[in-house]
């Protein structure tokens, strides 16, 4: 089962450069076996071109490395913090995709202008507050990054809004599986790109009408969903 978990994480990581979400070695994906309390994550700084399933590092939810010769991603504490806080997720993706990261660097949420966005997010893609000097320099920067995300989601459902922009940093997305987290990362970048183009056409463009947002989100999510094929 843990070999399968490593394979799942490996395949998700390879999809990030394939979808144009990664430059150099920026970013990572992890997959969680919640029953065992163990997740597989990309090793730190390893080029995607040479990555192998066996390179994936296994870490438990207490932060202990369970298996792996390489160091896990430097973002491992952020992944761990989110897994502990969001009990319904089983995969996390972190990228520095260009358009979503532009919004993050500006400290602005991605506004929701159309139905493409509404298919994935029940509202804007939120942005965290800026991290404090103490949070940045205190020796647990990546864990504190997770903390500011969790703080931002105090009144949000992480499955209704399966992603966030970390202020001055970049996006994190998640899902029930790591494959779904990758899909959301692709959608978030697409929505950010379209939002920037829409604002260029109409700087005063207003958010999508609530009725249209509800229709498109709820036809794909929740008990009344009817999009796609019956499982």
C-alpha angles and dihedrals in degrees: 000000000000090000087055090050090054091048091050092052092044093053091047092052091052090054092061097071089035089061093043094249096123136063119190106329097324109137143020145208131218135192124207131213095200095186090060095034091232131123133192118222139175116269116250118272097351114146114245091228092066099034118127132189090247089059092067111110122224116219129175125225092259089061098254118139106239100181139357141087094226132066113263121242115294086237092062094108090055091052090047092050091052093047090053093048102039106053095182098060128092103176139038132195128193120189140161094221108172106241098038089046090052089060091046092051090050090049091237130132118235104256119226110239105154152018096270089065091042091057089068110020128045091217137340121340099255128228125215125234118264114277116248124243089251092053092049098044102031098095098256100072097146093047089049088051087059090048094057089050092051090047090054090053097054089112099025132085108233091215094049087050106026098182147039142196114233107219112256089359128066145271131301120192133182145180146172086283133020089247088059090047089056090050090052091049089055091048093048092053091046092050092048091051093049092046091055091049091047091051090050089056094043118011090188096051113146127223121271117281112267092236092057092044091052093047096051098040096044096046087065102031137048134017094313096052114134104167116117130003128324112260 
